[in-house]
Amino acid sequence: MNTPMNRPAAKLKWFLCLAVPAAVFIVSSMIVGLRPAKKGVIRTFFPPYIEIEGGQVKNLGVLEAGSQQSASFTITNTGTQKVTFRDHIATSCGCTSAKLSKNSLDPNESCELELSLHVANRYSEKDQVNATINIAEPKPDAFSVALVFSSYRRWSLSRGHIRISRPEGFRSVEEISLFRHGDTELAIEDVRKSSENIDVEITPFDEKNRAVIRISHTMPKAPSKENESLLIKVSGAEMSEVPIEMTYTSLPSLFFTPKTLLINLDRETALERDLVLESLSDTEIVEITSEHRAVSLGYDREFGTRHPVKLRVDPELLAGDIDRITVKAAVKNGEGETAECELPVIPVRMKADEEEPGNE
């Protein structure tokens, strides 16, 4: 029964039922409104005096990867005051450039915004690039336009970068597969090489739409750990250029590990060290020698890429002014080719409280 005593309580109950959800909705809306816009999402509003013919988004459809495209937007000042744009137009990636035909617009005047796009050389389901135009007058403001598109590739490579570590003068062959996508007919028309050091042979496309690029090259002369980059471009009918980069690192064909040996003459009367003579292919030791009578060497002549070497130094046979002993090694491979290297052995005398130096 609804008595005069419980009517206020009933009204309060209904008020709370309506007020609490409303308050939650208002607070939630404020929180969402304060969140920063997601990266890459264009603004969906404009200054009231700016109008873009056809809207702020243009769909370019499906584009070929690696191609150049452009599109224009017509911008009109529908206000009553002159609009002045800032010089800089920000774009969402380096693949896009933007240019305005006018730096300012009088009332009812229009201009063109030209966007130039270089489509990335990769397949994508959907891409979007943005350009943001900043307004200086009548008050600071900004608006954005966007291009959306999908891209496809007519070709792909099994690898586009070859890293080669060989001794200088070493001749080798690298193979890269070029794959043809879709039904478009492609034909290799030209090969442009950046160096006469490279020979290129390309097989025709087979039933699996695969052509083999066979690259024969000689390792150039260069200091160890320094790179020389070469570029091969293969162009074909209705296809963009296919770049292949080669990075060279010159290596010695034969070396000791460690490459420098430090010995402490005050620590022992007879010093023995285990070394390894390393090569890049199977080799046989011709000889390992030292000009100093204090050094004796033990090794195995068998073929292999790692040759254990036992080095023994007798400090009692060293002259007091000896500051360096050179160990020389020579090897030959199955074709009779020879290679040589040296190992510096540096004797040092240290105080009792000093630690023996390590090997480089």
QUISULCOR-V525185 format. One record per backbone hydrogen bond with DSSP energy under -0.5 kcal/mol. NH is the residue of the N-H (numbers start at 1). CO is the residue of the C=O. Records with the same first field share a line. If there is no record, write none. Layout:
NH: CO ; CO
//
This chain:
3: 1
6: 3
7: 3
8: 4
10: 6
11: 7
12: 8
13: 9
14: 10
15: 11
16: 12
17: 13
18: 14
19: 15
20: 16
21: 17
22: 18
23: 19
24: 20
25: 21
26: 22
27: 23
28: 24
29: 25
30: 26
31: 27
32: 28
33: 29
34: 30
35: 31 ; 32
41: 38
42: 40
50: 47
51: 76
53: 51 ; 74
55: 52
58: 146
60: 58 ; 148
63: 61 ; 150
65: 152
66: 119
67: 64
69: 117
71: 115
73: 113
75: 73 ; 111
76: 51
77: 109
78: 49 ; 76
79: 49
83: 105
84: 137
85: 103
86: 134
90: 88 ; 132
92: 130
96: 93
97: 116
99: 114
101: 112
105: 83
108: 77
109: 106
111: 75
113: 73
114: 99 ; 112
115: 71 ; 113
116: 97
117: 69
118: 95
119: 67 ; 117
122: 120
124: 151
127: 149
129: 147
131: 145
132: 90
133: 131 ; 143
134: 88 ; 132
135: 141
136: 84
137: 84
141: 135
143: 133
145: 131
146: 56
147: 129
148: 58
149: 127
150: 61
151: 124
152: 63
156: 179
158: 177
162: 245
163: 161
164: 162 ; 247
166: 164 ; 249
168: 251
169: 219
170: 167
172: 217
174: 215
176: 213
178: 211
179: 156 ; 177
180: 209
181: 154
189: 187 ; 235
190: 235
192: 233
193: 191
194: 231
198: 195
199: 216
201: 214
203: 212
206: 210
209: 206
211: 178
213: 176 ; 211
214: 201 ; 212
215: 174 ; 213
216: 199 ; 214
217: 172
218: 197
219: 170
222: 220
225: 250
226: 223
228: 248
230: 246
232: 244
233: 192
234: 232 ; 242
235: 190 ; 233
236: 239
237: 187
239: 236
242: 234
243: 241
244: 232
245: 160
246: 230
247: 162
248: 228 ; 246
249: 164
250: 223 ; 226
251: 166
255: 278
257: 276
261: 344
263: 346
265: 263 ; 348
267: 264
268: 264
271: 313
273: 311
275: 273 ; 309
276: 257
277: 307
278: 255 ; 276
279: 305
280: 253
283: 304
284: 332
286: 330
287: 330
289: 328
291: 326
295: 292
296: 312
298: 310
300: 308
304: 283
307: 277
308: 306
309: 275
310: 298
311: 273 ; 309
312: 296
313: 271
314: 294
315: 269 ; 313
316: 269
317: 314
318: 315
322: 319
325: 345
327: 325 ; 343
328: 289
329: 341
330: 287
331: 339
332: 284
333: 337
334: 282
336: 333
339: 331
341: 329
343: 327
344: 259
345: 325
346: 261 ; 344
347: 345
348: 263
354: 351
360: 260
//
